[in-house]
């Protein structure tokens, strides 16, 4: 995997501007912060982020992939201020579950999620090297 950082660009914090990789692609559908039974245990944003990331890791494992194989993530949040206000805690949960691996990422504020009570949905693409 190659991190793409154009010369002279400020280094991003917590993500990469781009990633080049080759291998077997694994696409993980948007994961919300509910448990394997489909219930939200956490009502708070950080708790839902932690569970959504754990769900991504579980789906990746089914394909023989690991968090370090993630090349792209898209985060859909229902409240930008809540997201921005909890970056430290979100970062700690991220490093605990994904590690110090920072793929290309996008974060988007949305009006709402399909799942009532959901505060975040995260989708991921991974590339497992040949």
ABEGO torsion letter per residue (X at the ends): XBBBBBBGBBBBBGBBABBBBBEBBBBBBBBBABBAAGBBABABAAAAAAAAAAAAAAAAAAAGBBAAABABBBBBBABAAAAAAAAAAAAAAAAAAAEBBBBBBBBBBBAEBABBGBABBBBBBBBBBX
